Amino acid sequence: SSGINAEWPLRPGIKDTVLYMNEALNSNKKILVEGANAAMLDIDFGTYPYVTSSNCTVGGVCTGLGIPPTKISDVLGVVKAYTTRVGAGTFPTELTDDIGNAMADIGHEYGVTTGRRRRCGWLDLMVLKYSHMVNGFTRYLYNVL
């Protein structure tokens, strides 16, 4: 027969995630959502055509999880001490010298799947300002110092 067998071991974990998330919020549970990539790779706000196929900004919480914007209370911006980029695309602060190579080596800036070296450069404060405008960060976390 077709469909999911009632004895399938993963069946108990299959849920309507929009309902599940909103029930948790309505029960005053806290939800931590991690976004991947970066604002400049966002399909709507990134440096098109060098973007990914999804929303990497805080709006992805609403469109991807079905969480209403009024339920988002805190938006943490995670910022590296330098900027990286994979593949092609604009990168005004890119360092193609020994300093850029050192950033990649010290920061382990290599793709997990491909092993491809990420492009590295100085922290781009204009991009950070734009990301803040789009996401409305309430706090920042600085890492890879």
DSSP file (Angstrom, degrees, kcal/mol; ACC not computed):
  #  RESIDUE AA STRUCTURE BP1 BP2  ACC     N-H-->O    O-->H-N    N-H-->O    O-->H-N    TCO  KAPPA ALPHA  PHI   PSI    X-CA   Y-CA   Z-CA
    1    1 A S              0   0    0      0, 0.0     2,-0.2     0, 0.0     4,-0.1   0.000 360.0 360.0 360.0 159.8    0.0    0.0    0.0
    2    2 A S        +     0   0    0      2,-0.1     2,-0.1     3,-0.0     0, 0.0  -0.480 360.0  45.5 -93.9 167.9    1.0    3.6   -0.5
    3    3 A G  S    S-     0   0    0     -2,-0.2     2,-0.5     2,-0.1     0, 0.0  -0.368  99.2 -37.7  95.2-176.8    1.5    6.2    2.2
    4    4 A I        -     0   0    0     -2,-0.1     2,-0.2     1,-0.0    -2,-0.1  -0.738  59.3-125.2 -90.2 125.2    3.3    6.1    5.6
    5    5 A N    >   -     0   0    0     -2,-0.5     3,-2.1     1,-0.1     6,-0.2  -0.459  14.5-129.8 -67.1 136.3    2.9    2.9    7.5
    6    6 A A  T 3  S+     0   0    0      1,-0.3    -1,-0.1    -2,-0.2    -2,-0.0   0.717 109.4  54.3 -61.0 -20.9    1.5    3.4   11.0
    7    7 A E  T 3  S+     0   0    0      4,-0.1    -1,-0.3     3,-0.0    -2,-0.1   0.404  75.2 126.9 -94.0   2.1    4.4    1.3   12.3
    8    8 A W    X   -     0   0    0     -3,-2.1     3,-1.6     1,-0.1    -4,-0.0  -0.430  63.9-133.0 -60.9 128.3    7.1    3.4   10.6
    9    9 A P  T 3  S+     0   0    0      0, 0.0    -1,-0.1     0, 0.0     4,-0.1   0.726 101.1  51.3 -64.0 -23.6    9.5    4.4   13.5
   10   10 A L  T >  S+     0   0    0      1,-0.2     3,-1.8     2,-0.1     4,-0.4   0.589  81.6  96.3 -87.5  -9.5    9.7    8.1   12.5
   11   11 A R  G X  S+     0   0    0     -3,-1.6     3,-1.7     1,-0.3    -1,-0.2   0.842  76.3  58.0 -52.3 -42.0    5.9    8.6   12.5
   12   12 A P  G 3  S+     0   0    0      0, 0.0    -1,-0.3     0, 0.0    -2,-0.1   0.772 104.6  54.2 -62.2 -22.2    5.7    9.9   16.0
   13   13 A G  G <  S+     0   0    0     -3,-1.8     2,-0.6    -4,-0.1    -2,-0.2   0.510  83.4 100.5 -88.6  -4.4    8.1   12.7   15.1
   14   14 A I    <   +     0   0    0     -3,-1.7     2,-0.3    -4,-0.4    -3,-0.0  -0.727  51.5 155.1 -86.8 121.0    6.1   13.9   12.1
   15   15 A K        -     0   0    0     -2,-0.6     2,-1.1     4,-0.0     3,-0.1  -0.920  57.5 -98.1-140.0 161.8    4.1   17.0   13.0
   16   16 A D     >  -     0   0    0     -2,-0.3     4,-2.6     1,-0.2     5,-0.1  -0.773  42.5-162.5 -76.3 101.7    2.5   20.1   11.6
   17   17 A T  H  > S+     0   0    0     -2,-1.1     4,-2.7     1,-0.2     5,-0.2   0.797  82.6  56.4 -68.9 -28.9    5.5   22.3   12.5
   18   18 A V  H  > S+     0   0    0      2,-0.2     4,-2.2     1,-0.2    -1,-0.2   0.950 112.9  42.1 -64.1 -47.4    3.6   25.6   12.2
   19   19 A L  H  > S+     0   0    0      2,-0.2     4,-2.6     1,-0.2     5,-0.2   0.926 114.7  52.0 -62.2 -45.3    1.0   24.4   14.7
   20   20 A Y  H  X S+     0   0    0     -4,-2.6     4,-1.9     1,-0.2    -2,-0.2   0.919 111.8  45.1 -58.8 -47.4    3.8   22.9   16.9
   21   21 A M  H  X S+     0   0    0     -4,-2.7     4,-2.3     1,-0.2    -1,-0.2   0.912 114.8  47.4 -65.4 -43.1    5.8   26.1   17.1
   22   22 A N  H  X S+     0   0    0     -4,-2.2     4,-2.5    -5,-0.2    -2,-0.2   0.856 109.7  52.8 -71.1 -33.8    2.8   28.3   17.7
   23   23 A E  H  X S+     0   0    0     -4,-2.6     4,-1.0     2,-0.2    -1,-0.2   0.907 110.0  49.8 -63.8 -40.2    1.5   26.0   20.5
   24   24 A A  H ><>S+     0   0    0     -4,-1.9     5,-2.6    -5,-0.2     3,-0.5   0.928 112.0  47.1 -63.2 -45.0    4.9   26.2   22.1
   25   25 A L  H ><5S+     0   0    0     -4,-2.3     3,-1.7     1,-0.2    -2,-0.2   0.905 109.9  52.6 -63.1 -41.6    4.9   30.0   21.9
   26   26 A N  H 3<5S+     0   0    0     -4,-2.5    -1,-0.2     1,-0.3    -2,-0.2   0.682 105.3  56.2 -69.4 -16.8    1.3   30.2   23.3
   27   27 A S  T <<5S-     0   0    0     -4,-1.0    -1,-0.3    -3,-0.5    -2,-0.2   0.187 121.6-110.2 -95.6  14.9    2.5   28.1   26.2
   28   28 A N  T < 5 +     0   0    0     -3,-1.7     2,-0.3     1,-0.2    -3,-0.2   0.750  67.2 151.4  62.6  27.2    5.2   30.7   26.9
   29   29 A K      < -     0   0    0     -5,-2.6     2,-0.4    -6,-0.2    -1,-0.2  -0.627  44.9-122.4 -84.0 149.3    8.0   28.4   25.8
   30   30 A K        -     0   0    0     -2,-0.3     2,-0.4     2,-0.0    -1,-0.0  -0.737  22.9-161.5 -93.0 140.7   11.1   30.0   24.4
   31   31 A I        -     0   0    0     -2,-0.4     2,-0.6     2,-0.0   -10,-0.0  -0.986   4.4-158.0-124.1 128.1   12.3   29.0   20.9
   32   32 A L        -     0   0    0     -2,-0.4     2,-0.5     2,-0.0    -2,-0.0  -0.929  11.5-168.4-105.1 123.6   15.8   29.6   19.7
   33   33 A V        -     0   0    0     -2,-0.6     2,-0.5     2,-0.0    28,-0.1  -0.949   6.2-155.1-115.0 129.7   16.1   29.7   15.9
   34   34 A E        -     0   0    0     -2,-0.5     2,-0.3     0, 0.0    -2,-0.0  -0.903   7.2-152.0-105.5 127.7   19.4   29.6   14.1
   35   35 A G        -     0   0    0     -2,-0.5     2,-0.2     2,-0.1    21,-0.1  -0.701  11.4-139.9 -92.9 150.1   19.7   31.1   10.7
   36   36 A A        +     0   0    0     -2,-0.3     2,-0.1    21,-0.1    -1,-0.0  -0.648  62.0   6.5-105.0 166.1   22.3   29.9    8.2
   37   37 A N  S    S-     0   0    0     -2,-0.2     2,-0.3     3,-0.0    -2,-0.1  -0.385  94.9 -75.6  65.5-137.6   24.5   31.8    5.8
   38   38 A A    >   -     0   0    0     -2,-0.1     3,-2.3     1,-0.1     4,-0.3  -0.972  34.8 -96.5-156.6 163.5   24.4   35.6    6.1
   39   39 A A  G >  S+     0   0    0     -2,-0.3     3,-1.5     1,-0.3     6,-0.2   0.825 118.3  60.4 -56.6 -34.9   22.1   38.5    5.2
   40   40 A M  G 3  S+     0   0    0      1,-0.3     7,-2.2     6,-0.2    -1,-0.3   0.536 103.0  52.9 -76.3  -2.8   24.0   39.2    2.0
   41   41 A L  G <  S+     0   0    0     -3,-2.3    11,-3.0     5,-0.2    13,-0.3   0.391  80.8 124.2-103.8  -0.1   23.1   35.8    0.8
   42   42 A D    <>  -     0   0    0     -3,-1.5     4,-2.4    -4,-0.3    13,-0.2  -0.352  67.5-129.8 -62.6 137.1   19.4   36.3    1.4
   43   43 A I  T  4 S+     0   0    0     11,-2.2    -1,-0.1     1,-0.2    12,-0.1   0.798 105.4  32.3 -59.6 -31.1   17.3   35.7   -1.7
   44   44 A D  T  4 S+     0   0    0     10,-0.2    -1,-0.2     1,-0.1     4,-0.1   0.802 133.4  24.2 -96.6 -33.5   15.4   39.0   -1.2
   45   45 A F  T  4 S+     0   0    0     -6,-0.2    -2,-0.2     2,-0.1    -1,-0.1   0.463  99.9  97.4-115.2  -3.8   18.1   41.3    0.4
   46   46 A G  S  < S-     0   0    0     -4,-2.4     2,-1.8     1,-0.1    -5,-0.2  -0.037  91.7 -76.9 -81.7-175.4   21.4   39.8   -0.7
   47   47 A T  S >  S-     0   0    0     -7,-2.2     3,-2.1     3,-0.4    43,-0.2  -0.543  70.7-123.2 -85.7  73.6   23.8   40.7   -3.5
   48   48 A Y  T 3  S+     0   0    0     -2,-1.8    -6,-0.0     1,-0.3    -5,-0.0  -0.282  88.5  25.7 -56.4 138.5   21.8   39.1   -6.3
   49   49 A P  T 3  S+     0   0    0      0, 0.0     2,-1.5     0, 0.0    -1,-0.3  -0.960 116.1  66.0 -91.1   9.0   22.6   36.9   -8.3
   50   50 A Y  S <  S+     0   0    0     -3,-2.1    -3,-0.4   -10,-0.1     2,-0.2  -0.422  84.6 107.6 -91.1  62.6   25.2   35.7   -5.7
   51   51 A V        -     0   0    0     -2,-1.5    -9,-0.2    -5,-0.1     2,-0.1  -0.757  67.6-110.3-129.7 172.0   22.6   34.5   -3.2
   52   52 A T        -     0   0    0    -11,-3.0    -6,-0.1     2,-0.3     4,-0.1  -0.381  37.6-103.5 -94.8-178.0   21.1   31.3   -1.8
   53   53 A S  S    S+     0   0    0     -2,-0.1     2,-0.3   -11,-0.1   -11,-0.1   0.226  93.0  52.5 -95.2  15.6   17.6   30.1   -2.5
   54   54 A S  S    S-     0   0    0    -13,-0.3   -11,-2.2    10,-0.0     2,-0.7  -0.814  91.6 -83.6-141.1 179.1   16.1   31.0    0.9
   55   55 A N        +     0   0    0     -2,-0.3   -13,-0.1   -13,-0.2     9,-0.1  -0.808  35.0 174.2 -91.7 113.1   15.7   33.8    3.4
   56   56 A C        +     0   0    0     -2,-0.7   -17,-0.1   -18,-0.2    -1,-0.1   0.502  57.8  84.5 -93.8  -7.7   18.7   34.1    5.7
   57   57 A T  S >  S-     0   0    0    -18,-0.2     3,-2.2   -19,-0.1     4,-0.3  -0.290 104.2 -87.4 -87.7 177.6   17.4   37.2    7.4
   58   58 A V  T >> S+     0   0    0      1,-0.3     3,-1.8     2,-0.2     4,-0.6   0.752 121.0  73.7 -60.2 -24.3   15.0   37.3   10.4
   59   59 A G  H >> S+     0   0    0      1,-0.3     4,-2.4     2,-0.2     3,-0.6   0.770  81.6  71.4 -59.9 -24.9   12.1   37.2    8.0
   60   60 A G  H <> S+     0   0    0     -3,-2.2     4,-2.4     1,-0.2     5,-0.4   0.746  87.0  64.3 -63.6 -23.2   12.9   33.6    7.4
   61   61 A V  H <> S+     0   0    0     -3,-1.8     6,-1.3    -4,-0.3     4,-1.1   0.897 109.7  38.6 -64.8 -39.6   11.6   32.8   10.9
   62   62 A C  H <X S+     0   0    0     -4,-0.6     4,-1.3    -3,-0.6    -2,-0.2   0.940 123.8  37.7 -75.8 -49.1    8.2   34.0    9.7
   63   63 A T  H  < S+     0   0    0     -4,-2.4    -3,-0.2     1,-0.2    -2,-0.2   0.814 124.7  38.8 -76.1 -29.3    8.2   32.5    6.2
   64   64 A G  H  < S+     0   0    0     -4,-2.4    -3,-0.2    -5,-0.3    -1,-0.2   0.769 130.4  23.6 -92.4 -27.6   10.0   29.3    7.1
   65   65 A L  H  < S-     0   0    0     -4,-1.1   -44,-0.2    -5,-0.4    -3,-0.2   0.533  96.3-120.6-116.0 -10.8    8.5   28.4   10.4
   66   66 A G     <  +     0   0    0     -4,-1.3    -4,-0.2     1,-0.3    -3,-0.1   0.781  58.4 150.7  74.8  25.4    5.1   30.2   10.4
   67   67 A I        -     0   0    0     -6,-1.3    -1,-0.3   -46,-0.0    -2,-0.1  -0.807  48.6-119.2 -91.4 127.6    6.0   32.2   13.5
   68   68 A P    >   -     0   0    0      0, 0.0     3,-2.0     0, 0.0     4,-0.3  -0.355  17.9-121.8 -65.2 145.1    4.2   35.6   13.5
   69   69 A P  G >  S+     0   0    0      0, 0.0     3,-1.5     0, 0.0    -2,-0.0   0.820 110.9  63.5 -56.1 -32.2    6.5   38.7   13.5
   70   70 A T  G 3  S+     0   0    0      1,-0.3    -3,-0.0     3,-0.0     0, 0.0   0.632  95.7  60.1 -69.8 -11.7    4.9   39.9   16.8
   71   71 A K  G <  S+     0   0    0     -3,-2.0     2,-0.7     2,-0.0    -1,-0.3   0.483  80.2  97.1 -92.7  -4.5    6.2   36.8   18.5
   72   72 A I    <   +     0   0    0     -3,-1.5     3,-0.1    -4,-0.3   -11,-0.0  -0.776  43.0 165.4 -88.6 114.5    9.9   37.6   17.8
   73   73 A S        +     0   0    0     -2,-0.7     2,-0.4     1,-0.3    -1,-0.2   0.688  60.0  28.2-103.8 -21.7   11.3   39.3   20.9
   74   74 A D        -     0   0    0      2,-0.0     2,-0.5    64,-0.0    -1,-0.3  -0.993  55.4-167.3-146.9 132.0   15.0   39.2   20.4
   75   75 A V        -     0   0    0     -2,-0.4    63,-2.9    61,-0.2    64,-1.5  -0.944  12.2-161.1-125.4 109.4   17.2   39.1   17.3
   76   76 A L  E     -a  139   0A   0     -2,-0.5     2,-0.6    61,-0.2    64,-0.2  -0.791   6.0-150.8 -94.5 122.0   20.8   38.3   17.9
   77   77 A G  E     -a  140   0A   0     62,-2.9    64,-2.8    -2,-0.6     2,-0.6  -0.832   7.5-154.1 -92.4 119.9   23.3   39.3   15.2
   78   78 A V  E     -a  141   0A   0     -2,-0.6     2,-0.4    62,-0.2    64,-0.2  -0.849  19.0-177.2 -97.0 122.2   26.3   37.0   15.1
   79   79 A V  E     -a  142   0A   0     62,-3.0    64,-2.4    -2,-0.6     2,-0.2  -0.968  19.4-144.7-127.7 129.6   29.3   38.8   13.6
   80   80 A K  E     -a  143   0A   0     -2,-0.4    64,-0.2     2,-0.3    65,-0.1  -0.540  30.2-116.0 -82.3 159.1   32.8   37.5   12.9
   81   81 A A  S    S+     0   0    0     62,-1.1    42,-0.6    63,-0.6     2,-0.3   0.563 101.2  27.6 -72.0  -7.6   35.7   39.9   13.4
   82   82 A Y  E    S-B  122   0B   0     40,-0.2     2,-0.3    62,-0.1    -2,-0.3  -0.886  88.7-105.3-143.4 172.8   36.3   39.7    9.6
   83   83 A T  E     -B  121   0B   0     38,-2.5    38,-2.1    -2,-0.3     2,-0.3  -0.816  30.0-173.3-107.8 144.2   34.2   39.0    6.5
   84   84 A T  E     -B  120   0B   0     -2,-0.3     2,-0.3    36,-0.2    36,-0.2  -0.928   4.6-175.4-130.6 159.4   34.1   35.8    4.4
   85   85 A R  E     -B  119   0B   0     34,-1.9    34,-3.1    -2,-0.3     2,-0.4  -0.979  15.9-143.2-151.9 141.8   32.5   34.8    1.2
   86   86 A V        -     0   0    0     -2,-0.3    32,-0.1    32,-0.2    -2,-0.0  -0.898  67.1 -15.8-104.8 135.3   32.2   31.6   -0.7
   87   87 A G  S    S-     0   0    0     -2,-0.4    32,-0.1     2,-0.0   -37,-0.0  -0.286 106.3 -18.4  75.3-158.1   32.4   31.6   -4.5
   88   88 A A  S    S+     0   0    0     -2,-0.0     2,-0.2     0, 0.0    -2,-0.1  -0.165  78.8  95.5 -80.3 173.8   31.8   34.7   -6.7
   89   89 A G  S    S-     0   0    0     -4,-0.1   -41,-0.1     2,-0.0    -4,-0.0  -0.451  75.0 -45.9 126.0 163.6   30.2   38.0   -5.8
   90   90 A T        +     0   0    0    -43,-0.2   -43,-0.1    -2,-0.2     0, 0.0  -0.295  49.4 165.0 -64.3 143.9   31.1   41.4   -4.7
   91   91 A F    >   +     0   0    0      3,-0.1     3,-1.7     1,-0.1    -1,-0.1  -0.474   8.9 178.3-160.8  77.8   33.6   41.7   -1.8
   92   92 A P  T 3  S+     0   0    0      0, 0.0    30,-0.1     0, 0.0    -1,-0.1   0.775  83.6  45.5 -60.1 -29.3   35.0   45.3   -1.4
   93   93 A T  T 3  S+     0   0    0     29,-0.2    29,-1.7    28,-0.1   -10,-0.1   0.289  81.2 139.7 -99.3  11.8   37.1   44.4    1.6
   94   94 A E  B <   -C  121   0B   0     -3,-1.7     2,-0.6    27,-0.2    27,-0.3  -0.245  41.7-149.5 -59.7 139.8   38.6   41.2    0.3
   95   95 A L        +     0   0    0     25,-2.8    25,-0.4     1,-0.1    -1,-0.1  -0.953  18.0 177.7-112.0 114.8   42.3   40.5    1.0
   96   96 A T        +     0   0    0     -2,-0.6     2,-0.1     4,-0.1    -1,-0.1   0.110  59.3  81.0-101.4  20.7   44.0   38.5   -1.7
   97   97 A D  S  > S-     0   0    0      0, 0.0     4,-2.0     0, 0.0     5,-0.2  -0.285 105.1 -70.7-111.3-164.7   47.3   38.7    0.1
   98   98 A D  H  > S+     0   0    0      1,-0.2     4,-2.4     2,-0.2     5,-0.1   0.811 128.8  57.7 -62.0 -31.5   49.1   37.0    2.9
   99   99 A I  H  > S+     0   0    0      2,-0.2     4,-2.3     1,-0.2    -1,-0.2   0.931 107.2  47.0 -66.9 -44.6   46.8   38.6    5.5
  100  100 A G  H  > S+     0   0    0      1,-0.2     4,-1.9     2,-0.2    -2,-0.2   0.892 112.7  50.0 -61.8 -40.3   43.7   37.1    3.8
  101  101 A N  H  X S+     0   0    0     -4,-2.0     4,-2.3     2,-0.2    -2,-0.2   0.893 109.7  50.8 -65.3 -39.5   45.4   33.7    3.6
  102  102 A A  H  X S+     0   0    0     -4,-2.4     4,-3.2     2,-0.2     5,-0.4   0.898 107.4  53.7 -64.9 -40.0   46.3   34.0    7.3
  103  103 A M  H  X S+     0   0    0     -4,-2.3     4,-2.4     1,-0.2     6,-0.2   0.928 110.6  47.1 -58.4 -45.1   42.6   34.8    8.2
  104  104 A A  H  <>S+     0   0    0     -4,-1.9     5,-2.8     2,-0.2     4,-0.3   0.906 116.7  43.2 -63.9 -42.3   41.5   31.7    6.3
  105  105 A D  H ><5S+     0   0    0     -4,-2.3     3,-0.8     3,-0.2    -2,-0.2   0.952 118.3  41.7 -70.8 -49.8   44.1   29.5    8.0
  106  106 A I  H 3<5S+     0   0    0     -4,-3.2    -2,-0.2     1,-0.2    -3,-0.2   0.889 120.2  44.1 -66.1 -39.4   43.7   30.8   11.5
  107  107 A G  T 3<5S-     0   0    0     -4,-2.4    -1,-0.2    -5,-0.4    -2,-0.2   0.412 107.1-124.6 -85.8   2.2   39.9   30.9   11.3
  108  108 A H  T < 5 +     0   0    0     -3,-0.8     2,-1.8    -4,-0.3    -3,-0.2   0.924  41.8 177.2  54.0  47.7   39.6   27.5    9.6
  109  109 A E      < +     0   0    0     -5,-2.8     9,-2.9    -6,-0.2     2,-0.4  -0.499  29.5 119.9 -87.8  70.9   37.7   29.1    6.8
  110  110 A Y  B    S-D  117   0C   0     -2,-1.8     7,-0.2     7,-0.2     6,-0.1  -0.994  70.6 -99.2-133.6 139.5   37.3   26.1    4.5
  111  111 A G     >  -     0   0    0      5,-3.0     4,-1.2    -2,-0.4    -2,-0.0  -0.297  23.7-140.3 -60.0 137.5   34.1   24.5    3.4
  112  112 A V  T  4 S+     0   0    0      2,-0.2    -1,-0.1     1,-0.1     0, 0.0   0.909  99.0  31.2 -65.7 -43.5   33.0   21.5    5.4
  113  113 A T  T  4 S+     0   0    0      1,-0.1    -1,-0.1     3,-0.1    -2,-0.0   0.928 134.5  25.1 -82.2 -48.6   31.8   19.5    2.4
  114  114 A T  T  4 S-     0   0    0      2,-0.1    -2,-0.2     1,-0.0     3,-0.1   0.727  87.9-134.9 -92.5 -23.2   34.1   20.7   -0.4
  115  115 A G     <  +     0   0    0     -4,-1.2     2,-0.1     1,-0.3    -3,-0.1   0.536  50.0 157.0  76.8   5.6   37.1   21.9    1.6
  116  116 A R        -     0   0    0     -6,-0.1    -5,-3.0     1,-0.1    -1,-0.3  -0.429  46.5-112.9 -69.0 136.2   37.1   25.0   -0.6
  117  117 A R  B     -D  110   0C   0     -7,-0.2    -7,-0.2    -2,-0.1     2,-0.2  -0.469  27.8-130.4 -69.4 134.0   38.8   28.0    0.9
  118  118 A R        -     0   0    0     -9,-2.9     2,-0.3    -2,-0.2   -32,-0.2  -0.588  22.8-111.2 -81.6 148.1   36.6   30.9    1.8
  119  119 A R  E     -B   85   0B   0    -34,-3.1   -34,-1.9    -2,-0.2     2,-0.3  -0.627  40.1-160.4 -76.1 137.1   37.5   34.4    0.6
  120  120 A C  E     +B   84   0B   0    -25,-0.4   -25,-2.8    -2,-0.3     2,-0.3  -0.902  20.5 146.1-125.3 150.4   38.5   36.5    3.6
  121  121 A G  E     -BC  83  94B   0    -38,-2.1   -38,-2.5    -2,-0.3   -27,-0.2  -0.958  49.4 -53.6-164.3-179.9   38.7   40.3    4.2
  122  122 A W  E    S-B   82   0B   0    -29,-1.7   -40,-0.2    -2,-0.3   -29,-0.2  -0.215  70.3 -84.0 -62.0 153.5   38.3   43.1    6.7
  123  123 A L        -     0   0    0    -42,-0.6     2,-1.0   -41,-0.1    -1,-0.1  -0.428  42.7-138.1 -58.3 127.1   35.0   43.4    8.5
  124  124 A D     >  -     0   0    0      1,-0.2     4,-2.0    -2,-0.2     3,-0.3  -0.796  19.1-173.2 -95.5 100.2   32.7   45.4    6.2
  125  125 A L  H  > S+     0   0    0     -2,-1.0     4,-2.4     1,-0.2    -1,-0.2   0.771  83.1  58.5 -68.5 -26.1   30.9   47.9    8.5
  126  126 A M  H  > S+     0   0    0      2,-0.2     4,-2.2     1,-0.2    -1,-0.2   0.899 108.0  46.6 -68.5 -38.8   28.6   49.0    5.7
  127  127 A V  H  > S+     0   0    0     -3,-0.3     4,-2.9     2,-0.2    -2,-0.2   0.898 112.1  51.1 -66.6 -40.7   27.3   45.4    5.3
  128  128 A L  H  X S+     0   0    0     -4,-2.0     4,-2.2     2,-0.2    -2,-0.2   0.910 110.6  48.6 -62.8 -42.2   26.9   45.2    9.1
  129  129 A K  H  X S+     0   0    0     -4,-2.4     4,-2.1     2,-0.2    -2,-0.2   0.913 113.1  47.4 -63.4 -43.3   24.9   48.4    9.1
  130  130 A Y  H  X S+     0   0    0     -4,-2.2     4,-2.3     2,-0.2    -2,-0.2   0.914 111.0  51.6 -63.9 -43.9   22.7   47.1    6.3
  131  131 A S  H  X S+     0   0    0     -4,-2.9     4,-2.5     1,-0.2     5,-0.3   0.887 109.5  50.4 -61.1 -39.3   22.2   43.8    8.0
  132  132 A H  H  X S+     0   0    0     -4,-2.2     4,-3.0     2,-0.2     5,-0.4   0.913 109.2  51.5 -64.4 -41.7   21.2   45.6   11.2
  133  133 A M  H  < S+     0   0    0     -4,-2.1    -2,-0.2     1,-0.2    -1,-0.2   0.908 115.5  41.1 -61.6 -42.5   18.7   47.7    9.2
  134  134 A V  H  < S+     0   0    0     -4,-2.3    -1,-0.2     1,-0.1    -2,-0.2   0.867 126.7  31.9 -74.3 -37.7   17.1   44.6    7.6
  135  135 A N  H  < S-     0   0    0     -4,-2.5    -2,-0.2    -5,-0.2    -3,-0.2   0.713  90.4-137.3 -96.6 -23.9   17.1   42.4   10.7
  136  136 A G     <  -     0   0    0     -4,-3.0   -61,-0.2    -5,-0.3    -3,-0.1   0.947  25.6-151.8  64.3  49.2   16.7   44.8   13.6
  137  137 A F        -     0   0    0     -5,-0.4   -61,-0.2     1,-0.2    -1,-0.1  -0.231  19.7-170.0 -54.3 136.4   19.3   43.2   15.8
  138  138 A T  S    S+     0   0    0    -63,-2.9     2,-0.3     1,-0.3   -62,-0.2   0.628  74.5   8.8 -98.2 -20.4   18.6   43.7   19.5
  139  139 A R  E     -a   76   0A   0    -64,-1.5   -62,-2.9     2,-0.0     2,-0.4  -0.971  68.4-136.3-151.5 162.2   22.0   42.3   20.5
  140  140 A Y  E     -a   77   0A   0     -2,-0.3     2,-0.4   -64,-0.2   -62,-0.2  -0.939   4.7-162.2-122.9 148.3   25.3   41.3   18.9
  141  141 A L  E     -a   78   0A   0    -64,-2.8   -62,-3.0    -2,-0.4     2,-0.5  -0.989  13.4-157.3-125.6 119.9   27.5   38.3   19.5
  142  142 A Y  E     +a   79   0A   0     -2,-0.4     2,-0.3   -64,-0.2   -62,-0.2  -0.831  20.9 166.1 -99.3 132.8   31.1   38.7   18.2
  143  143 A N  E     +a   80   0A   0    -64,-2.4   -62,-1.1    -2,-0.5    -2,-0.0  -0.831  45.4  47.0-138.2 177.7   33.1   35.6   17.5
  144  144 A V              0   0    0     -2,-0.3   -63,-0.6   -64,-0.2    -1,-0.2   0.944 360.0 360.0  50.3  55.4   36.2   34.3   15.7
  145  145 A L              0   0    0     -3,-0.2    -1,-0.1   -65,-0.1   -38,-0.0   0.433 360.0 360.0 -86.3 360.0   38.2   37.1   17.2
